[in-house]
Amino acid sequence: MFRPGGVQADNVYTKWADLVEAMTPVQGWKTIQFDDSIVTPCVIPAGTWDMTDVEWTGFLKGTVPVANAISLGGTPSGGDVILPNLHSFGGAINPILNLNVGSAPVVIPAIATYIVESGEGTTGDFPQFNNVGPAPFFDASALGAGQTFLLRMQGSISGSAPAIQMGASPGTFQVSLYDSARIHSGMIAGTNAAAQIQIFNFGMSGQVNRQPAFAGSITYGRPNAFAGIVGWPRLWMFPAAVNQMRAAPSVATFVPNTGLGMNTCLRFDTTVGDIAQTLPLIRAAAPATGSLSVTPGVLESTGLIVIVKNEIGANNVTVTADGTSADTIDSSSAAVVVGPGRAKIFISDGIGNWSAVP
């Protein structure tokens, strides 16, 4: 256990160098528990600290349970913190604050596949990275073509600067997202058009937001749930049902940035007259680094859909694309009419166009 400000005895260390010195000769998998209950955050001093076969973790503490904070790099540490071979983060750690200026704490080697687990290790839970300094947390710029940095995560990556740097690498960043995992906008950077981000959703609520500093391609996949059965996508139904009773279709327009979003089914009652509905913004032109999907146009939306159902009434629902970035529907700025009793599916291309089906 690393407990700054405490009493160093038994398995409790108040000095990081002493902890690493005692841990290094121990064979097998090792876990460092962080405890900032006396001094917060737990500051790791500048230097190179080998983390071979080591997992970081923390446990909720206090009468009102709160997570543990870790800080590395910058003024508190006295310089950059380098952590070779660090693969696993678990437990209640929030934030893992990266203040490094020159080098990334973890450099991904040029091998076929390098795996990092965040929240999917021995102690699970929801570690949260906050990349504040100019250096990334993970530097994958050494990857060659066909080489992969695989991140299995149930946690979050945010900050004011990219946390994952691909540089000019033509390699692949592959991320397996479990429930509630999220990568904020601008957290992945790279200049090579041959590079790839491959996103696999193993849950129903993981999300990757816009990555405007990444020049490569982004692809998506959903693994089989088990024995060849595909995952079960779910759509938000609007209006929402109350107390398990069937909700009446809406007689008013939905506001996209306050409850519409993607993967929704919008149900309308046009008895009184036509209803004009605007689709969500597909892609913000320049989302702030670190922003999340609650900001219009920040969610990476390729393949996501909006269903418009004119459920009751004899009038029309007229559907238009968002004009902020000149989005289109089937490459046109014209409105699409959903007649009485009819429905249409609008599929986002992630760039600026909706495909209307049928």
C-alpha positions as YAML, in Angstrom:
chain: A
units: angstrom
residues:
- id: 1
  name: MET
  ca: [0.00, 0.00, 0.00]
- id: 2
  name: PHE
  ca: [1.18, 3.53, -0.84]
- id: 3
  name: ARG
  ca: [-0.16, 5.92, 1.84]
- id: 4
  name: PRO
  ca: [1.61, 9.32, 1.77]
- id: 5
  name: GLY
  ca: [1.65, 11.08, 5.15]
- id: 6
  name: GLY
  ca: [1.06, 7.87, 7.09]
- id: 7
  name: VAL
  ca: [3.39, 5.66, 9.11]
- id: 8
  name: GLN
  ca: [5.67, 3.39, 7.12]
- id: 9
  name: ALA
  ca: [5.43, -0.11, 8.59]
- id: 10
  name: ASP
  ca: [4.65, -3.66, 7.47]
- id: 11
  name: ASN
  ca: [3.08, -3.44, 4.01]
- id: 12
  name: VAL
  ca: [2.36, 0.31, 4.24]
- id: 13
  name: TYR
  ca: [4.81, 2.61, 2.46]
- id: 14
  name: THR
  ca: [4.92, 6.39, 2.64]
- id: 15
  name: LYS
  ca: [7.91, 6.69, 0.29]
- id: 16
  name: TRP
  ca: [7.40, 5.57, -3.28]
- id: 17
  name: ALA
  ca: [11.05, 4.61, -3.85]
- id: 18
  name: ASP
  ca: [10.98, 2.29, -0.83]
- id: 19
  name: LEU
  ca: [7.81, 0.63, -2.07]
- id: 20
  name: VAL
  ca: [9.25, -0.03, -5.54]
- id: 21
  name: GLU
  ca: [12.53, -1.30, -4.07]
- id: 22
  name: ALA
  ca: [10.69, -3.76, -1.82]
- id: 23
  name: MET
  ca: [8.30, -4.86, -4.56]
- id: 24
  name: THR
  ca: [10.73, -5.43, -7.42]
- id: 25
  name: PRO
  ca: [12.34, -8.73, -6.27]
- id: 26
  name: VAL
  ca: [8.97, -10.29, -5.42]
- id: 27
  name: GLN
  ca: [8.01, -12.86, -8.03]
- id: 28
  name: GLY
  ca: [4.55, -13.09, -9.57]
- id: 29
  name: TRP
  ca: [1.72, -10.59, -9.98]
- id: 30
  name: LYS
  ca: [1.77, -7.62, -7.58]
- id: 31
  name: THR
  ca: [-0.87, -5.04, -6.67]
- id: 32
  name: ILE
  ca: [-0.16, -1.53, -5.40]
- id: 33
  name: GLN
  ca: [-3.06, -0.13, -3.40]
- id: 34
  name: PHE
  ca: [-3.20, 3.67, -3.33]
- id: 35
  name: ASP
  ca: [-4.61, 5.43, -0.25]
- id: 36
  name: ASP
  ca: [-4.86, 9.25, -0.26]
- id: 37
  name: SER
  ca: [-6.89, 9.44, 2.95]
- id: 38
  name: ILE
  ca: [-4.12, 11.44, 4.70]
- id: 39
  name: VAL
  ca: [-2.45, 13.33, 1.84]
- id: 40
  name: THR
  ca: [-4.23, 13.77, -1.47]
- id: 41
  name: PRO
  ca: [-3.33, 13.15, -4.18]
- id: 42
  name: CYS
  ca: [-0.79, 10.32, -3.93]
- id: 43
  name: VAL
  ca: [2.16, 11.94, -5.73]
- id: 44
  name: ILE
  ca: [4.57, 9.67, -7.59]
- id: 45
  name: PRO
  ca: [8.00, 11.32, -7.75]
- id: 46
  name: ALA
  ca: [9.92, 11.91, -10.98]
- id: 47
  name: GLY
  ca: [11.95, 9.00, -12.27]
- id: 48
  name: THR
  ca: [11.70, 5.68, -14.06]
- id: 49
  name: TRP
  ca: [9.83, 3.02, -12.10]
- id: 50
  name: ASP
  ca: [9.55, -0.49, -13.54]
- id: 51
  name: MET
  ca: [5.96, -1.76, -13.25]
- id: 52
  name: THR
  ca: [6.45, -5.28, -14.63]
- id: 53
  name: ASP
  ca: [3.63, -7.58, -13.41]
- id: 54
  name: VAL
  ca: [2.06, -4.74, -11.38]
- id: 55
  name: GLU
  ca: [-1.56, -3.62, -11.10]
- id: 56
  name: TRP
  ca: [-2.63, -0.27, -9.63]
- id: 57
  name: THR
  ca: [-5.78, -0.20, -7.55]
- id: 58
  name: GLY
  ca: [-7.70, 1.75, -4.93]
- id: 59
  name: PHE
  ca: [-10.73, 1.14, -2.73]
- id: 60
  name: LEU
  ca: [-13.53, 3.50, -1.78]
- id: 61
  name: LYS
  ca: [-12.79, 5.16, 1.54]
- id: 62
  name: GLY
  ca: [-14.54, 7.28, 4.16]
- id: 63
  name: THR
  ca: [-18.03, 7.48, 5.60]
- id: 64
  name: VAL
  ca: [-19.15, 9.01, 2.32]
- id: 65
  name: PRO
  ca: [-17.20, 6.73, -0.06]
- id: 66
  name: VAL
  ca: [-14.82, 8.53, -2.38]
- id: 67
  name: ALA
  ca: [-12.11, 7.33, -4.77]
- id: 68
  name: ASN
  ca: [-8.35, 7.79, -4.46]
- id: 69
  name: ALA
  ca: [-6.37, 10.31, -6.51]
- id: 70
  name: ILE
  ca: [-2.92, 9.81, -8.07]
- id: 71
  name: SER
  ca: [-0.73, 12.53, -9.56]
- id: 72
  name: LEU
  ca: [2.36, 12.03, -11.69]
- id: 73
  name: GLY
  ca: [4.65, 14.44, -13.50]
- id: 74
  name: GLY
  ca: [4.89, 18.21, -13.45]
- id: 75
  name: THR
  ca: [5.67, 20.36, -10.41]
- id: 76
  name: PRO
  ca: [4.40, 17.96, -7.70]
- id: 77
  name: SER
  ca: [6.68, 15.18, -8.95]
- id: 78
  name: GLY
  ca: [9.63, 17.36, -9.91]
- id: 79
  name: GLY
  ca: [9.70, 16.09, -13.49]
- id: 80
  name: ASP
  ca: [8.38, 13.32, -15.70]
- id: 81
  name: VAL
  ca: [7.30, 9.96, -14.32]
- id: 82
  name: ILE
  ca: [8.10, 6.95, -16.54]
- id: 83
  name: LEU
  ca: [6.34, 3.65, -15.86]
- id: 84
  name: PRO
  ca: [7.67, 0.88, -18.13]
- id: 85
  name: ASN
  ca: [5.52, -2.24, -18.53]
- id: 86
  name: LEU
  ca: [2.48, -0.87, -16.68]
- id: 87
  name: HIS
  ca: [-0.48, -2.89, -18.01]
- id: 88
  name: SER
  ca: [-3.28, -2.86, -15.46]
- id: 89
  name: PHE
  ca: [-5.41, -0.30, -13.62]
- id: 90
  name: GLY
  ca: [-8.31, -1.23, -11.37]
- id: 91
  name: GLY
  ca: [-10.43, -0.22, -8.42]
- id: 92
  name: ALA
  ca: [-11.59, 3.22, -7.32]
- id: 93
  name: ILE
  ca: [-8.86, 5.52, -8.69]
- id: 94
  name: ASN
  ca: [-10.06, 8.97, -9.72]
- id: 95
  name: PRO
  ca: [-8.28, 10.71, -11.17]
- id: 96
  name: ILE
  ca: [-5.01, 9.31, -12.46]
- id: 97
  name: LEU
  ca: [-3.69, 12.79, -13.17]
- id: 98
  name: ASN
  ca: [-0.94, 12.97, -15.80]
- id: 99
  name: LEU
  ca: [1.12, 16.17, -15.65]
- id: 100
  name: ASN
  ca: [4.14, 14.90, -17.61]
- id: 101
  name: VAL
  ca: [5.68, 17.46, -19.94]
- id: 102
  name: GLY
  ca: [8.27, 15.61, -22.03]
- id: 103
  name: SER
  ca: [7.56, 11.88, -22.17]
- id: 104
  name: ALA
  ca: [4.54, 9.65, -21.77]
- id: 105
  name: PRO
  ca: [4.39, 7.56, -18.58]
- id: 106
  name: VAL
  ca: [3.69, 4.44, -20.66]
- id: 107
  name: VAL
  ca: [5.39, 3.88, -24.02]
- id: 108
  name: ILE
  ca: [3.82, 1.13, -26.13]
- id: 109
  name: PRO
  ca: [6.55, -1.09, -27.62]
- id: 110
  name: ALA
  ca: [6.63, -2.09, -31.29]
- id: 111
  name: ILE
  ca: [5.27, -5.62, -30.86]
- id: 112
  name: ALA
  ca: [2.35, -7.48, -32.45]
- id: 113
  name: THR
  ca: [-0.14, -6.72, -29.65]
- id: 114
  name: TYR
  ca: [0.36, -4.77, -26.42]
- id: 115
  name: ILE
  ca: [-2.54, -5.09, -23.98]
- id: 116
  name: VAL
  ca: [-3.58, -2.66, -21.24]
- id: 117
  name: GLU
  ca: [-6.53, -3.27, -18.92]
- id: 118
  name: SER
  ca: [-8.35, -0.42, -17.21]
- id: 119
  name: GLY
  ca: [-11.08, -1.55, -14.85]
- id: 120
  name: GLU
  ca: [-10.96, -5.08, -16.26]
- id: 121
  name: GLY
  ca: [-8.12, -6.33, -14.08]
- id: 122
  name: THR
  ca: [-8.14, -8.26, -10.81]
- id: 123
  name: THR
  ca: [-9.97, -5.57, -8.82]
- id: 124
  name: GLY
  ca: [-12.21, -4.29, -11.63]
- id: 125
  name: ASP
  ca: [-14.18, -1.09, -11.00]
- id: 126
  name: PHE
  ca: [-13.84, 2.26, -12.82]
- id: 127
  name: PRO
  ca: [-10.39, 3.96, -13.01]
- id: 128
  name: GLN
  ca: [-10.48, 7.43, -14.53]
- id: 129
  name: PHE
  ca: [-7.60, 9.08, -16.41]
- id: 130
  name: ASN
  ca: [-7.26, 12.86, -16.62]
- id: 131
  name: ASN
  ca: [-4.55, 13.98, -19.05]
- id: 132
  name: VAL
  ca: [-3.67, 17.55, -18.12]
- id: 133
  name: GLY
  ca: [-0.02, 17.92, -19.13]
- id: 134
  name: PRO
  ca: [1.11, 18.23, -22.75]
- id: 135
  name: ALA
  ca: [2.51, 14.69, -22.85]
- id: 136
  name: PRO
  ca: [0.15, 11.77, -23.54]
- id: 137
  name: PHE
  ca: [-0.33, 8.99, -20.99]
- id: 138
  name: PHE
  ca: [0.13, 6.29, -23.64]
- id: 139
  name: ASP
  ca: [2.62, 6.83, -26.48]
- id: 140
  name: ALA
  ca: [1.93, 4.34, -29.29]
- id: 141
  name: SER
  ca: [3.92, 6.16, -31.99]
- id: 142
  name: ALA
  ca: [6.42, 3.28, -32.30]
- id: 143
  name: LEU
  ca: [3.79, 0.83, -33.59]
- id: 144
  name: GLY
  ca: [4.39, -0.44, -37.11]
- id: 145
  name: ALA
  ca: [1.86, -1.54, -39.71]
- id: 146
  name: GLY
  ca: [-0.09, -4.53, -38.43]
- id: 147
  name: GLN
  ca: [0.85, -3.86, -34.79]
- id: 148
  name: THR
  ca: [-1.82, -3.11, -32.19]
- id: 149
  name: PHE
  ca: [-2.25, -1.32, -28.91]
- id: 150
  name: LEU
  ca: [-5.28, -3.01, -27.31]
- id: 151
  name: LEU
  ca: [-7.05, -1.25, -24.44]
- id: 152
  name: ARG
  ca: [-9.73, -3.18, -22.56]
- id: 153
  name: MET
  ca: [-11.54, -0.60, -20.50]
- id: 154
  name: GLN
  ca: [-14.31, 0.01, -18.05]
- id: 155
  name: GLY
  ca: [-13.48, 3.51, -16.95]
- id: 156
  name: SER
  ca: [-12.93, 6.88, -18.56]
- id: 157
  name: ILE
  ca: [-10.23, 8.85, -20.36]
- id: 158
  name: SER
  ca: [-10.56, 12.63, -20.31]
- id: 159
  name: GLY
  ca: [-8.39, 15.73, -20.07]
- id: 160
  name: SER
  ca: [-7.27, 18.88, -21.85]
- id: 161
  name: ALA
  ca: [-4.67, 17.18, -24.08]
- id: 162
  name: PRO
  ca: [-4.61, 13.88, -26.00]
- id: 163
  name: ALA
  ca: [-4.01, 10.91, -23.69]
- id: 164
  name: ILE
  ca: [-3.24, 8.42, -26.48]
- id: 165
  name: GLN
  ca: [-0.70, 9.51, -29.07]
- id: 166
  name: MET
  ca: [-0.27, 7.50, -32.27]
- id: 167
  name: GLY
  ca: [2.02, 10.07, -33.89]
- id: 168
  name: ALA
  ca: [2.97, 9.06, -37.43]
- id: 169
  name: SER
  ca: [2.40, 5.37, -36.70]
- id: 170
  name: PRO
  ca: [0.39, 3.32, -39.24]
- id: 171
  name: GLY
  ca: [-0.59, 0.94, -36.44]
- id: 172
  name: THR
  ca: [-3.91, 0.23, -34.78]
- id: 173
  name: PHE
  ca: [-5.46, 1.40, -31.53]
- id: 174
  name: GLN
  ca: [-8.08, -1.17, -30.61]
- id: 175
  name: VAL
  ca: [-10.42, -0.46, -27.72]
- id: 176
  name: SER
  ca: [-12.84, -2.89, -26.11]
- id: 177
  name: LEU
  ca: [-15.54, -0.83, -24.37]
- id: 178
  name: TYR
  ca: [-17.45, -2.34, -21.47]
- id: 179
  name: ASP
  ca: [-20.56, -0.83, -19.89]
- id: 180
  name: SER
  ca: [-20.22, 2.88, -19.03]
- id: 181
  name: ALA
  ca: [-16.70, 3.14, -20.47]
- id: 182
  name: ARG
  ca: [-16.08, 6.42, -22.24]
- id: 183
  name: ILE
  ca: [-13.33, 8.18, -24.16]
- id: 184
  name: HIS
  ca: [-13.86, 11.94, -24.30]
- id: 185
  name: SER
  ca: [-13.35, 14.08, -27.37]
- id: 186
  name: GLY
  ca: [-9.79, 14.75, -28.54]
- id: 187
  name: MET
  ca: [-8.15, 12.03, -26.44]
- id: 188
  name: ILE
  ca: [-6.65, 10.13, -29.40]
- id: 189
  name: ALA
  ca: [-4.23, 11.82, -31.80]
- id: 190
  name: GLY
  ca: [-2.34, 10.61, -34.88]
- id: 191
  name: THR
  ca: [-1.21, 11.97, -38.24]
- id: 192
  name: ASN
  ca: [-1.06, 8.82, -40.41]
- id: 193
  name: ALA
  ca: [-4.07, 8.20, -42.66]
- id: 194
  name: ALA
  ca: [-3.23, 4.47, -42.64]
- id: 195
  name: ALA
  ca: [-3.72, 4.20, -38.87]
- id: 196
  name: GLN
  ca: [-6.93, 2.80, -37.43]
- id: 197
  name: ILE
  ca: [-9.09, 3.07, -34.35]
- id: 198
  name: GLN
  ca: [-11.07, -0.15, -33.99]
- id: 199
  name: ILE
  ca: [-13.95, 0.11, -31.51]
- id: 200
  name: PHE
  ca: [-15.66, -2.97, -30.07]
- id: 201
  name: ASN
  ca: [-18.68, -2.49, -27.80]
- id: 202
  name: PHE
  ca: [-19.00, -5.31, -25.28]
- id: 203
  name: GLY
  ca: [-21.77, -3.51, -23.40]
- id: 204
  name: MET
  ca: [-24.67, -1.21, -24.14]
- id: 205
  name: SER
  ca: [-23.44, 2.14, -22.82]
- id: 206
  name: GLY
  ca: [-19.76, 2.52, -23.74]
- id: 207
  name: GLN
  ca: [-18.96, 5.49, -25.98]
- id: 208
  name: VAL
  ca: [-16.15, 7.08, -27.96]
- id: 209
  name: ASN
  ca: [-16.53, 10.76, -28.77]
- id: 210
  name: ARG
  ca: [-15.11, 12.81, -31.67]
- id: 211
  name: GLN
  ca: [-11.35, 12.52, -32.26]
- id: 212
  name: PRO
  ca: [-10.57, 15.45, -34.58]
- id: 213
  name: ALA
  ca: [-6.79, 15.12, -34.12]
- id: 214
  name: PHE
  ca: [-6.77, 11.57, -35.53]
- id: 215
  name: ALA
  ca: [-6.17, 11.36, -39.29]
- id: 216
  name: GLY
  ca: [-6.81, 7.64, -39.77]
- id: 217
  name: SER
  ca: [-9.99, 5.59, -40.10]
- id: 218
  name: ILE
  ca: [-12.42, 4.53, -37.38]
- id: 219
  name: THR
  ca: [-14.18, 1.18, -37.59]
- id: 220
  name: TYR
  ca: [-16.78, -0.47, -35.37]
- id: 221
  name: GLY
  ca: [-17.65, -4.02, -34.36]
- id: 222
  name: ARG
  ca: [-19.95, -5.68, -31.85]
- id: 223
  name: PRO
  ca: [-18.77, -9.05, -30.56]
- id: 224
  name: ASN
  ca: [-21.04, -12.02, -30.15]
- id: 225
  name: ALA
  ca: [-22.70, -12.11, -26.74]
- id: 226
  name: PHE
  ca: [-22.22, -15.87, -26.50]
- id: 227
  name: ALA
  ca: [-22.41, -18.99, -28.68]
- id: 228
  name: GLY
  ca: [-22.75, -16.96, -31.86]
- id: 229
  name: ILE
  ca: [-25.65, -14.78, -30.70]
- id: 230
  name: VAL
  ca: [-25.17, -11.11, -31.54]
- id: 231
  name: GLY
  ca: [-25.50, -8.29, -29.01]
- id: 232
  name: TRP
  ca: [-28.87, -6.70, -28.29]
- id: 233
  name: PRO
  ca: [-29.04, -3.04, -29.35]
- id: 234
  name: ARG
  ca: [-31.67, -0.90, -27.61]
- id: 235
  name: LEU
  ca: [-33.18, 2.39, -28.69]
- id: 236
  name: TRP
  ca: [-34.46, 5.17, -26.47]
- id: 237
  name: MET
  ca: [-38.23, 5.52, -26.88]
- id: 238
  name: PHE
  ca: [-39.67, 9.06, -26.83]
- id: 239
  name: PRO
  ca: [-41.89, 10.06, -25.16]
- id: 240
  name: ALA
  ca: [-40.63, 7.98, -22.26]
- id: 241
  name: ALA
  ca: [-43.06, 5.68, -20.46]
- id: 242
  name: VAL
  ca: [-43.97, 6.53, -16.85]
- id: 243
  name: ASN
  ca: [-44.58, 3.84, -14.23]
- id: 244
  name: GLN
  ca: [-44.53, 1.13, -16.93]
- id: 245
  name: MET
  ca: [-47.57, 2.59, -18.67]
- id: 246
  name: ARG
  ca: [-47.61, 3.15, -22.41]
- id: 247
  name: ALA
  ca: [-46.60, 6.72, -23.28]
- id: 248
  name: ALA
  ca: [-48.74, 8.81, -25.62]
- id: 249
  name: PRO
  ca: [-47.02, 10.02, -28.82]
- id: 250
  name: SER
  ca: [-45.77, 13.60, -28.66]
- id: 251
  name: VAL
  ca: [-47.73, 16.53, -30.06]
- id: 252
  name: ALA
  ca: [-44.61, 18.72, -29.94]
- id: 253
  name: THR
  ca: [-41.13, 18.79, -31.45]
- id: 254
  name: PHE
  ca: [-38.24, 17.20, -29.54]
- id: 255
  name: VAL
  ca: [-35.20, 19.41, -28.87]
- id: 256
  name: PRO
  ca: [-32.13, 17.46, -30.04]
- id: 257
  name: ASN
  ca: [-29.60, 18.69, -27.45]
- id: 258
  name: THR
  ca: [-31.86, 18.20, -24.42]
- id: 259
  name: GLY
  ca: [-33.00, 14.63, -24.67]
- id: 260
  name: LEU
  ca: [-32.99, 13.47, -28.29]
- id: 261
  name: GLY
  ca: [-29.51, 12.33, -29.22]
- id: 262
  name: MET
  ca: [-28.73, 9.20, -31.24]
- id: 263
  name: ASN
  ca: [-30.29, 5.72, -31.22]
- id: 264
  name: THR
  ca: [-33.76, 7.04, -30.53]
- id: 265
  name: CYS
  ca: [-37.29, 6.35, -31.72]
- id: 266
  name: LEU
  ca: [-39.41, 9.51, -31.84]
- id: 267
  name: ARG
  ca: [-43.17, 8.95, -31.79]
- id: 268
  name: PHE
  ca: [-45.55, 11.74, -32.87]
- id: 269
  name: ASP
  ca: [-49.22, 12.66, -32.77]
- id: 270
  name: THR
  ca: [-50.00, 14.95, -35.74]
- id: 271
  name: THR
  ca: [-53.74, 15.27, -35.05]
- id: 272
  name: VAL
  ca: [-53.55, 19.05, -34.58]
- id: 273
  name: GLY
  ca: [-51.19, 19.76, -37.49]
- id: 274
  name: ASP
  ca: [-47.78, 19.19, -39.06]
- id: 275
  name: ILE
  ca: [-44.77, 18.82, -36.74]
- id: 276
  name: ALA
  ca: [-41.28, 19.95, -37.78]
- id: 277
  name: GLN
  ca: [-38.45, 17.85, -36.32]
- id: 278
  name: THR
  ca: [-34.73, 18.59, -36.62]
- id: 279
  name: LEU
  ca: [-32.25, 15.72, -36.45]
- id: 280
  name: PRO
  ca: [-29.28, 15.89, -34.06]
- id: 281
  name: LEU
  ca: [-26.04, 17.50, -35.19]
- id: 282
  name: ILE
  ca: [-23.90, 14.72, -36.67]
- id: 283
  name: ARG
  ca: [-20.47, 16.18, -36.06]
- id: 284
  name: ALA
  ca: [-19.30, 19.34, -34.34]
- id: 285
  name: ALA
  ca: [-16.73, 21.24, -36.38]
- id: 286
  name: ALA
  ca: [-14.24, 21.75, -33.55]
- id: 287
  name: PRO
  ca: [-15.30, 20.08, -30.29]
- id: 288
  name: ALA
  ca: [-13.38, 21.10, -27.20]
- id: 289
  name: THR
  ca: [-10.73, 18.59, -26.17]
- id: 290
  name: GLY
  ca: [-12.12, 16.54, -23.31]
- id: 291
  name: SER
  ca: [-15.78, 17.20, -24.11]
- id: 292
  name: LEU
  ca: [-18.34, 14.41, -23.81]
- id: 293
  name: SER
  ca: [-21.47, 13.31, -25.68]
- id: 294
  name: VAL
  ca: [-23.80, 15.74, -23.86]
- id: 295
  name: THR
  ca: [-22.35, 18.39, -26.19]
- id: 296
  name: PRO
  ca: [-24.16, 18.37, -29.57]
- id: 297
  name: GLY
  ca: [-22.09, 16.76, -32.33]
- id: 298
  name: VAL
  ca: [-19.38, 15.35, -30.06]
- id: 299
  name: LEU
  ca: [-20.46, 11.69, -30.02]
- id: 300
  name: GLU
  ca: [-18.71, 9.61, -32.70]
- id: 301
  name: SER
  ca: [-21.97, 8.73, -34.45]
- id: 302
  name: THR
  ca: [-21.11, 6.59, -37.48]
- id: 303
  name: GLY
  ca: [-23.90, 4.06, -37.96]
- id: 304
  name: LEU
  ca: [-26.16, 5.42, -35.22]
- id: 305
  name: ILE
  ca: [-29.81, 6.00, -36.07]
- id: 306
  name: VAL
  ca: [-32.89, 8.09, -35.38]
- id: 307
  name: ILE
  ca: [-36.34, 6.62, -36.11]
- id: 308
  name: VAL
  ca: [-39.23, 9.01, -36.75]
- id: 309
  name: LYS
  ca: [-42.72, 7.47, -36.43]
- id: 310
  name: ASN
  ca: [-45.86, 9.43, -37.34]
- id: 311
  name: GLU
  ca: [-47.99, 7.25, -35.10]
- id: 312
  name: ILE
  ca: [-51.32, 9.12, -34.75]
- id: 313
  name: GLY
  ca: [-52.96, 11.83, -36.85]
- id: 314
  name: ALA
  ca: [-53.57, 12.76, -40.47]
- id: 315
  name: ASN
  ca: [-50.82, 15.37, -40.86]
- id: 316
  name: ASN
  ca: [-47.08, 15.15, -41.58]
- id: 317
  name: VAL
  ca: [-43.81, 15.13, -39.66]
- id: 318
  name: THR
  ca: [-41.28, 17.15, -41.67]
- id: 319
  name: VAL
  ca: [-37.72, 16.13, -40.84]
- id: 320
  name: THR
  ca: [-34.71, 18.36, -41.53]
- id: 321
  name: ALA
  ca: [-30.99, 18.01, -40.86]
- id: 322
  name: ASP
  ca: [-29.19, 20.30, -38.42]
- id: 323
  name: GLY
  ca: [-28.01, 23.47, -40.13]
- id: 324
  name: THR
  ca: [-25.09, 24.24, -37.82]
- id: 325
  name: SER
  ca: [-22.62, 22.31, -39.99]
- id: 326
  name: ALA
  ca: [-24.85, 22.04, -43.07]
- id: 327
  name: ASP
  ca: [-25.83, 18.42, -42.45]
- id: 328
  name: THR
  ca: [-27.88, 16.79, -45.23]
- id: 329
  name: ILE
  ca: [-30.37, 13.95, -45.71]
- id: 330
  name: ASP
  ca: [-29.48, 11.78, -48.71]
- id: 331
  name: SER
  ca: [-27.08, 14.57, -49.75]
- id: 332
  name: SER
  ca: [-29.88, 17.14, -49.90]
- id: 333
  name: SER
  ca: [-30.82, 20.04, -47.67]
- id: 334
  name: ALA
  ca: [-34.52, 19.49, -48.39]
- id: 335
  name: ALA
  ca: [-36.89, 18.28, -45.67]
- id: 336
  name: VAL
  ca: [-38.09, 14.68, -45.67]
- id: 337
  name: VAL
  ca: [-41.81, 14.12, -45.08]
- id: 338
  name: VAL
  ca: [-42.99, 11.25, -42.88]
- id: 339
  name: GLY
  ca: [-46.67, 10.82, -43.71]
- id: 340
  name: PRO
  ca: [-49.52, 9.60, -41.48]
- id: 341
  name: GLY
  ca: [-48.92, 6.14, -40.09]
- id: 342
  name: ARG
  ca: [-45.47, 5.99, -41.70]
- id: 343
  name: ALA
  ca: [-41.95, 5.76, -40.26]
- id: 344
  name: LYS
  ca: [-38.44, 6.47, -41.49]
- id: 345
  name: ILE
  ca: [-35.01, 5.48, -40.23]
- id: 346
  name: PHE
  ca: [-32.20, 8.02, -40.53]
- id: 347
  name: ILE
  ca: [-28.67, 6.55, -40.39]
- id: 348
  name: SER
  ca: [-25.69, 8.81, -39.60]
- id: 349
  name: ASP
  ca: [-22.52, 8.52, -41.69]
- id: 350
  name: GLY
  ca: [-20.57, 10.20, -38.88]
- id: 351
  name: ILE
  ca: [-19.52, 13.06, -41.17]
- id: 352
  name: GLY
  ca: [-22.52, 15.13, -42.19]
- id: 353
  name: ASN
  ca: [-25.15, 13.09, -44.02]
- id: 354
  name: TRP
  ca: [-28.17, 11.03, -43.00]
- id: 355
  name: SER
  ca: [-29.32, 8.10, -45.13]
- id: 356
  name: ALA
  ca: [-33.13, 7.82, -45.05]
- id: 357
  name: VAL
  ca: [-34.64, 4.32, -45.04]
- id: 358
  name: PRO
  ca: [-36.99, 3.44, -46.65]
...
